[in-house]
Every structure is written in C-alpha cells, then in structure tokens.
Amino acid sequence: MNKEQILEALKNVIYPGFTKSIVDFGFVKDVTVDGDSARVFVDITSSAQEVKKQIIQDAETELKKLGLKEVFIDVSAPKAPVERSNSMSGKNIAPQVKNFLMISSGKGGVGKSTTSVNIAVALAMQGKKVGLLDADIYGPNIPRMMGLEGQRPEVVGNKVVPFKAMGVEVMSMGSLMEEGQSVIWRGSMIMKAIEQFLRDILWSELDVLVIDMPPGTGDAQLTLAQSVPVTAGVTVTTPQEVSLDDSRRSLDMFKKLHIPTAGIIENMSGFICPGDGKEYDIFGMGTSQKVADEFNTEIIARIPIEPDIRKGGDTGKPVTYNMPDSETAKRFQEAASKIWSFIEKINEDGGADNAAIQPTTPPGVSACSM
C-alpha cells in the first residue's frame, strides 16, 4: 500500500454539500502508511461537527475497501466561533475561502467600492491570496475600477472563472451583463445571485474574499451572513452627520448578524491639494470617532479627497497599486494591515464579541498625517 493509492481512494470522499472531493479541494494535507495501517491528516474550513463526522466516516469506508486493517483520520477544523456570522448553522458554501471580509455602508456615494478595491489590492500587495466580489448587484462599478470594463469571463462547465487583475481574483455582475443594462430584481433574485457568486465562481484557495456590498442593510447582507461565516466587517462613511446616522445602522447590522467589526473607514476625510500637497478640512475630519466609540470599535483609516483617487477609479488604475507612494495609498496599506491583524485575532480566538482590536493612534492625526 502506498500514498498514491490512498489519495486515489480519497478522491471518492466528497466534501459535504459539494461535488468535489476533499482531495480536489486540497484539504488532504498529509498521508502516512505503515504496513497495513494508514493515517490521513485533513484540514477543513468548516467548524460544523456534522461536516467533520461525515468526512471521517466516508474516508474510513473508502480506505477499508483497500484492505487496510487500521485507519486513522485526523480532521483539523477551526474553533467554533463564539459570536460570528452563521456560527449556529456552520454553513459555508465557499469552503476554499479562508476568510470573508464584508465592506459595507449605510448609504450610497460614500466611496465603498473605491475602498473595497484599494483594500483588496493592498492585501494582495502584502502577499495575501485575495478575491474581490462585487456584490453590489444594482450598481456594479468594480469592473471599471479594476480595468476590466467590457471583458467577459470564461465559463468552464457550469462554473465561471474569475478575472485576475493586480494580483486579485475579481468577479462582478457588471461583467455578466451588457454595459448600461439595468437590473430590476426582487429580493429573492438578489439572494440567489449572492449565493451563486459564492458557489458557482471558481475561486481558488483564497486567504480572504473582499466583498463589496450594496449600500444599506437588506437582503444581500442577510444572505451573505447566512451563506458563509463572515470573518469581519468594515463600515465606510463620510464625516457628515447624515452619513454617520446611516453608518450606525450598518454597525448595528454587524452586531445583530454576529459579524465582528474590524473598524470604520472615514472617507473624504479632508482634502489634499494637488498644488501644495497640504491637507485641508473641508467636509470635516474625525467626526466618526463618536460612532466608533458607541460601537466599541475604531477608525482604521481616514482617507482624504485626492484627485488621483478619482482618476484611478475612472481609468482602472487603483491609487494603491499605481501610486504606492501617495498619501492615500499609504493610508489604504495601513488600513489593510490593521484589517488583517484583526482577522488573525478573530481566527486565533475562534470568534469575537464584536469588539475591534485596541485602537492605535498613528503619529500626529492631523493635516497630512495618518
């Protein structure tokens, strides 16, 4: 008996709820053989006990068909989350993705998609395997922002292959329909679309899938939270009070759905003049601190208004990738580092009580800093 024979037999062990085997998913990490006994080490992404039990049972059945007398199946799974999206059911329709990051906002027009793009790119530049899902069904802007406008994805069997841009795997409703075409769907269609984006896209084994959500707190957010264990959420706001009111609703949604809050990104926070490079407070700055305190979280970045952000979004050249030395790019990079630290903390603790990591104030949080 050898390792290759055992791996071949394990290809018959289908991951519960899917059509691919634990071998095809890459969950079999090691196999040792000693005479007529074998030990298999499996690492899965679901914390559901029923998934673990089913894999052990099916693997033992397949390997005993080979005539092995002793079979040991060691299945490693993440700790059951204390308070985490979907923790009760353990459902995960995209098990090849290790972490899910929801980028949300209480209202539109606050720069949520720009934030999603630049955070995803920053994480990829920091060495992470990153996917970016544009779940804003009604207003999909990610294709333009990632330089993918007008391109159509490849279909393999009944699955769709995501695009690859700037080290990020990307998929959007905007890439699946004609330019300018409106989407007039009821809530049930939105819910189905979100599930298909998670289940029917050939995402690789990602460290994190960044999900650009539609504004508000509706069907899309609820469906996502019920389909996968969302690791962390980030709320994007602007300094105006009317935006902050809606941000409270977004943060309250995270709390009710048991999504740990990584923090708030305050967008349009000051203006960097292209002439002198100085930062001016035109819309307000730091006003979201009060909201952060209310929800026991922190402001992880204050992103200024800078002409290069708009240019980058319109031309498919994100400022974080194309102008890495700019002030805005540095702030997105710092935000991405903080988010990843928070994700690591969530995974280490096995959950969270919806509290962010301790706030760290960058030196001189004033004009042209942070």
Wavefront OBJ file of the C-alpha trace (Angstrom):
o trace
v 0.000 0.000 0.000
v 1.353 3.454 -0.863
v 0.391 7.098 -0.515
v -0.763 7.424 -4.137
v -3.279 4.585 -3.757
v -4.706 6.162 -0.634
v -5.043 9.590 -2.268
v -6.795 7.971 -5.208
v -9.285 6.308 -2.859
v -9.879 9.588 -1.018
v -10.993 11.174 -4.279
v -14.254 9.303 -3.622
v -14.778 11.243 -0.378
v -16.979 14.163 -1.438
v -16.936 17.277 0.735
v -20.455 17.519 2.251
v -22.741 19.705 0.180
v -20.426 19.830 -2.850
v -19.479 17.764 -5.886
v -15.689 17.939 -5.373
v -13.663 15.622 -3.164
v -11.518 16.538 -0.173
v -8.502 15.804 -2.397
v -9.700 18.132 -5.160
v -10.289 20.905 -2.620
v -6.727 20.414 -1.318
v -7.900 19.578 2.195
v -5.776 16.403 2.486
v -2.506 17.713 3.928
v -0.549 14.523 4.601
v -0.749 10.722 4.398
v 1.453 8.239 6.272
v 1.487 4.480 5.662
v 2.898 1.820 7.983
v 2.263 -1.704 6.782
v -1.470 -2.337 6.828
v -2.301 0.864 8.726
v -2.636 4.420 7.461
v -3.116 7.879 8.942
v -4.638 10.744 6.968
v -4.418 14.383 8.026
v -7.252 16.585 6.754
v -7.616 20.339 7.290
v -11.095 21.748 6.585
v -12.522 25.279 6.790
v -15.867 24.472 8.397
v -16.325 24.331 12.156
v -19.543 22.287 11.837
v -19.201 18.962 13.667
v -21.504 17.182 11.228
v -19.138 18.026 8.364
v -16.165 16.628 10.281
v -18.005 13.434 11.231
v -19.185 12.825 7.671
v -15.662 13.179 6.271
v -14.218 10.769 8.850
v -16.954 8.220 8.196
v -16.648 8.371 4.393
v -12.833 8.318 4.465
v -12.740 5.254 6.736
v -15.208 3.460 4.454
v -13.157 4.152 1.307
v -9.794 3.229 2.835
v -11.018 -0.019 4.362
v -12.034 -1.087 0.861
v -8.278 -1.176 0.141
v -7.801 -3.879 2.779
v -6.225 -1.681 5.426
v -6.732 -3.029 8.953
v -6.217 0.257 10.788
v -7.309 3.657 9.522
v -6.857 6.915 11.431
v -8.474 10.083 10.058
v -7.305 13.257 11.799
v -9.529 16.170 10.811
v -8.428 19.638 11.848
v -11.143 22.299 11.850
v -11.288 25.898 13.075
v -12.624 26.532 16.550
v -16.353 27.040 16.687
v -16.820 30.818 16.721
v -18.101 32.414 19.887
v -20.060 35.105 18.074
v -19.609 35.047 14.351
v -21.841 35.268 11.322
v -23.548 31.947 10.606
v -21.976 30.306 13.646
v -25.161 28.442 14.525
v -25.503 26.510 11.277
v -21.830 26.296 10.326
v -22.870 26.701 6.683
v -20.117 27.658 4.244
v -20.902 27.384 0.545
v -17.377 28.503 -0.431
v -15.126 26.349 1.792
v -11.995 27.052 -0.257
v -12.049 30.640 1.057
v -10.431 31.012 4.472
v -11.814 34.441 5.406
v -14.656 36.679 4.241
v -14.420 40.461 4.630
v -17.664 42.426 4.210
v -17.210 46.060 3.152
v -20.482 47.817 3.884
v -22.043 51.256 4.183
v -25.311 52.632 5.441
v -25.831 54.734 2.311
v -24.517 55.049 -1.222
v -21.996 57.554 -2.513
v -19.516 57.287 0.355
v -16.732 55.524 -1.582
v -17.439 51.938 -0.557
v -16.396 50.410 -3.891
v -13.246 52.544 -4.026
v -12.422 51.324 -0.534
v -13.105 47.675 -1.435
v -10.844 47.854 -4.491
v -7.936 49.504 -2.716
v -8.161 47.286 0.382
v -8.193 44.179 -1.830
v -5.215 45.426 -3.850
v -3.337 46.414 -0.682
v -3.852 42.963 0.847
v -2.599 41.340 -2.377
v 0.458 43.606 -2.364
v 1.106 42.422 1.188
v 1.342 38.832 -0.042
v -2.176 37.544 0.603
v -4.217 35.468 -1.874
v -7.168 37.783 -2.402
v -10.511 37.697 -4.184
v -12.808 40.671 -4.772
v -16.527 40.051 -5.201
v -18.708 42.918 -6.395
v -21.980 42.067 -4.673
v -23.485 45.476 -5.426
v -25.936 43.959 -7.907
v -27.741 47.188 -8.802
v -24.635 49.350 -9.199
v -21.609 47.187 -10.101
v -18.614 49.521 -10.531
v -15.739 47.149 -9.808
v -15.045 46.179 -13.477
v -14.264 49.790 -14.397
v -12.233 50.381 -11.249
v -10.141 47.227 -11.809
v -9.560 47.841 -15.531
v -11.866 45.003 -16.603
v -14.578 47.013 -18.323
v -16.041 45.292 -21.390
v -14.402 41.933 -20.667
v -16.436 38.744 -20.373
v -15.398 35.858 -18.106
v -14.523 32.347 -19.206
v -17.010 29.582 -18.426
v -15.743 26.095 -17.584
v -18.540 23.552 -17.391
v -21.174 25.215 -15.251
v -18.676 27.392 -13.374
v -17.353 30.887 -14.088
v -13.635 31.660 -13.921
v -12.885 34.933 -12.103
v -10.715 37.588 -13.716
v -7.219 38.280 -12.424
v -6.076 41.873 -12.075
v -3.263 43.333 -9.960
v -2.904 40.046 -8.110
v -6.619 39.906 -7.207
v -9.284 37.464 -8.416
v -12.322 39.535 -9.420
v -15.979 38.883 -10.269
v -18.897 41.268 -10.700
v -22.430 41.315 -12.041
v -21.173 44.115 -14.280
v -19.023 41.557 -16.126
v -22.009 39.284 -16.791
v -24.390 41.766 -18.422
v -24.355 44.394 -21.158
v -22.901 47.788 -20.294
v -25.566 50.167 -19.022
v -28.157 47.412 -18.611
v -30.335 47.859 -15.536
v -31.021 45.097 -13.022
v -34.656 45.170 -11.916
v -34.903 42.312 -9.476
v -36.884 41.490 -6.392
v -35.174 40.461 -3.176
v -35.372 36.734 -3.897
v -33.357 37.182 -7.104
v -30.711 39.184 -5.271
v -30.434 36.440 -2.664
v -29.999 33.786 -5.356
v -27.370 35.870 -7.154
v -25.297 36.268 -3.983
v -25.361 32.517 -3.391
v -24.318 31.820 -6.994
v -21.423 34.275 -6.767
v -20.117 32.275 -3.821
v -20.923 28.776 -5.072
v -20.549 28.943 -8.870
v -17.427 31.083 -9.254
v -14.167 29.110 -9.448
v -12.455 30.972 -6.627
v -9.077 29.455 -5.797
v -7.955 28.759 -2.228
v -8.062 32.353 -1.018
v -6.743 33.857 2.186
v -9.566 36.383 2.037
v -12.510 37.289 -0.180
v -13.270 41.022 -0.016
v -16.972 41.579 -0.672
v -18.210 44.968 -1.860
v -21.783 45.019 -0.582
v -24.679 47.140 -1.841
v -25.475 50.071 0.448
v -27.948 49.566 3.263
v -28.917 46.596 5.385
v -31.102 44.404 3.181
v -31.415 41.013 1.515
v -27.853 40.871 0.173
v -26.282 41.369 3.597
v -28.556 38.830 5.251
v -27.996 36.231 2.511
v -24.224 36.600 2.736
v -24.269 36.203 6.515
v -26.415 33.071 6.198
v -24.278 31.524 3.425
v -20.743 31.892 4.769
v -19.155 32.633 8.164
v -18.217 36.282 7.590
v -14.926 36.838 9.409
v -15.073 40.616 9.744
v -16.936 43.700 8.623
v -15.780 47.214 7.764
v -18.112 50.208 7.526
v -17.318 53.059 5.149
v -18.644 56.513 5.960
v -18.015 60.190 5.270
v -17.665 62.821 8.010
v -21.125 64.389 7.501
v -23.717 63.687 10.173
v -26.242 62.358 7.639
v -23.722 59.695 6.614
v -22.830 58.903 10.215
v -26.502 58.267 11.025
v -26.585 55.581 8.327
v -23.244 54.185 9.498
v -24.797 53.459 12.871
v -27.342 51.272 11.094
v -24.574 49.418 9.272
v -22.667 48.816 12.516
v -25.865 47.721 14.248
v -26.384 45.215 11.414
v -22.917 43.747 12.070
v -23.854 43.367 15.711
v -27.179 41.656 15.019
v -25.656 39.289 12.454
v -22.715 38.482 14.793
v -20.167 39.849 12.338
v -17.058 41.056 14.212
v -16.409 44.718 13.374
v -12.860 45.432 12.220
v -13.493 49.160 12.201
v -14.637 52.257 10.341
v -13.020 53.847 7.300
v -13.765 57.562 7.190
v -13.684 58.526 3.511
v -13.488 62.072 2.093
v -11.807 62.997 5.356
v -10.029 66.223 4.426
v -8.734 67.323 1.022
v -5.169 67.038 -0.262
v -4.460 69.984 -2.534
v -2.515 68.860 -5.625
v -0.814 72.246 -5.748
v 0.861 72.411 -2.348
v 0.262 68.886 -1.060
v -1.356 70.212 2.096
v -4.463 68.710 3.626
v -7.475 70.885 4.265
v -10.532 70.139 6.373
v -13.441 70.938 4.041
v -16.062 68.301 4.923
v -14.966 67.655 8.479
v -12.456 65.179 9.791
v -12.575 62.670 12.643
v -16.312 63.124 13.210
v -16.852 59.365 13.058
v -14.863 58.834 16.263
v -18.030 59.262 18.312
v -19.735 56.480 16.324
v -16.679 54.258 16.734
v -16.801 54.766 20.495
v -20.520 53.924 20.576
v -19.869 50.543 18.939
v -16.588 49.789 20.701
v -14.565 49.852 17.505
v -12.017 52.171 15.898
v -11.362 54.346 12.881
v -8.839 52.280 10.943
v -8.218 54.928 8.276
v -9.115 58.467 7.313
v -8.974 58.643 3.521
v -8.711 62.169 2.109
v -10.212 63.562 -1.069
v -7.379 63.359 -3.574
v -7.740 63.815 -7.365
v -5.646 60.701 -8.023
v -8.269 58.513 -6.314
v -10.932 59.667 -8.769
v -8.589 59.293 -11.738
v -7.554 55.820 -10.649
v -11.157 54.674 -10.238
v -12.238 56.026 -13.612
v -9.281 54.563 -15.530
v -8.985 51.188 -13.807
v -5.747 52.125 -12.053
v -6.308 51.963 -8.277
v -4.205 54.530 -6.456
v -2.815 51.911 -4.056
v -1.310 49.937 -6.957
v -0.384 52.698 -9.378
v 0.748 55.399 -6.946
v 2.017 53.419 -3.937
v 3.980 56.391 -2.560
v 0.956 58.697 -2.413
v -0.526 59.641 0.949
v -3.811 57.918 0.135
v -2.080 54.666 -0.893
v -0.145 54.622 2.370
v -3.361 55.018 4.337
v -5.050 52.172 2.464
v -1.997 49.985 3.086
v -2.126 50.777 6.791
v -5.872 50.050 6.873
v -5.298 46.696 5.138
v -2.633 45.774 7.709
v -4.985 46.599 10.573
v -7.805 44.598 8.997
v -5.554 41.573 8.526
v -4.357 41.792 12.137
v -7.989 41.823 13.209
v -8.793 38.790 11.034
v -5.864 36.895 12.541
v -7.123 37.774 16.018
v -10.620 36.532 15.165
v -9.241 33.221 13.900
v -6.939 32.844 16.890
v -9.740 33.500 19.357
v -12.299 31.462 17.446
v -14.711 34.362 17.468
v -15.215 37.826 18.886
v -17.655 39.839 20.936
v -17.937 42.403 18.149
v -15.049 44.440 19.535
v -12.172 45.624 17.399
v -8.507 45.401 18.254
v -7.286 48.120 20.534
v -7.172 51.445 18.648
v -3.717 52.638 17.760
v -3.415 56.309 17.018
v -0.896 56.989 14.255
v 1.600 59.764 14.990
v 0.073 63.192 14.568
v -3.501 62.532 13.470
v -3.849 65.948 11.894
v -3.438 67.557 8.484
v -1.375 65.492 6.019
v -0.756 62.702 8.550
v -2.036 59.199 9.256
l 1 2 3 4 5 6 7 8 9 10 11 12 13 14 15 16 17 18 19 20 21 22 23 24 25 26 27 28 29 30 31 32 33 34 35 36 37 38 39 40 41 42 43 44 45 46 47 48 49 50 51 52 53 54 55 56 57 58 59 60 61 62 63 64 65 66 67 68 69 70 71 72 73 74 75 76 77 78 79 80 81 82 83 84 85 86 87 88 89 90 91 92 93 94 95 96 97 98 99 100 101 102 103 104 105 106 107 108 109 110 111 112 113 114 115 116 117 118 119 120 121 122 123 124 125 126 127 128 129 130 131 132 133 134 135 136 137 138 139 140 141 142 143 144 145 146 147 148 149 150 151 152 153 154 155 156 157 158 159 160 161 162 163 164 165 166 167 168 169 170 171 172 173 174 175 176 177 178 179 180 181 182 183 184 185 186 187 188 189 190 191 192 193 194 195 196 197 198 199 200 201 202 203 204 205 206 207 208 209 210 211 212 213 214 215 216 217 218 219 220 221 222 223 224 225 226 227 228 229 230 231 232 233 234 235 236 237 238 239 240 241 242 243 244 245 246 247 248 249 250 251 252 253 254 255 256 257 258 259 260 261 262 263 264 265 266 267 268 269 270 271 272 273 274 275 276 277 278 279 280 281 282 283 284 285 286 287 288 289 290 291 292 293 294 295 296 297 298 299 300 301 302 303 304 305 306 307 308 309 310 311 312 313 314 315 316 317 318 319 320 321 322 323 324 325 326 327 328 329 330 331 332 333 334 335 336 337 338 339 340 341 342 343 344 345 346 347 348 349 350 351 352 353 354 355 356 357 358 359 360 361 362 363 364 365 366 367 368 369 370
